[in-house]
């Protein structure tokens, strides 16, 4: 609508069948708006600012804390306002929103009035494909539940990220390092939590199969429920497939230590094969393990074992052209000593097939 006004509307529809227990909110949304916003401003200047009002997606950095929830059927959206801007080499976003509550019907989503989410995210490039991000996130939830109980949560997150893109032409190193501290209040208690994540890889782009070897190593704090300080790290709105497509085959990024080696190779005709192993431990043995979305999966139940389990897996993907792809994934999660002591401790076989068209 001219140089300074833009309207954007995007629909979403996700259908689910045959799931035991029926669909979850992340599984089914018959039809609704994923995005519907008005944008005021002009991005064609050296330094610029744009105001966006309405329903929209938020996705920043590696998606570890703020993402569109890629992976499940229904993506995450938010209602509120955001200011995007560029000042010199910095790209800066600031927002104040409420998460969109997904209901299964037609155009019946509403903002979650029990949760407020705000933040500032700044990023800038450096030389040789390296960049760094600085950001602050604020979260206010009227009813937050952790193993230590349920109470109002006011959590502040301060973080920094240093990254380098994966090499595509010449052989080279890539990396993604992110450190996060969290503080605030949980009921009458204080919050003191933290995490550090790393992903380091090397791509051999000039040899057959063009392999990339990488290893992730992550740690996030857990809690001692007997203390008066909540130590549980909150991933806020993490990427749905946090540990890859097979995210449902193990615990999430709360109270955990993990090692995640991976090898990815490229065959002719757009075919790639990825093989990996994820091994996980509890950071604090006084607290249980959580699912990827952040709810308690298995409480500690008195177990002092630290090892949670491991999951080997493989993924085969055929990129038919720039739009269409086929993909198959298989993995087995082997329960470790903690899950055997605190729960039935069964192993999980997981297989998944995808057919996708993106435009």
Secondary structure, DSSP 8 states (H G I E B T S, - for coil): --SSEEEEEEEEEE---S-TT---TTT-EEEEEEEEEEEEE--SSSSEEEEEEEEE----TTSSSB---TTSSS---EEEEEEEEEETTEEEEEEEEEEEE--SSBS--EE-TTEEEEEEEEEEE-STTEEEEEEEEEEEEEEEEETTEEEEEEEEEEEEEEEE---SSS-EEEEEEEEEEEEEEETTEEEEEEEEEEEEEEE-TTSGGG-EEEEEEEEE----TTSSEE------B--TTTTSTTGGGS--SSSEEEEEEEEEEEEGGGEEEEEEEEEEE-S-TTS-EE-TTS-EEE--TT----EEEEEEEEEEEEE-SSSEEEEEEEEEEEE-HHHHHHS----EEEEEEEEEE--
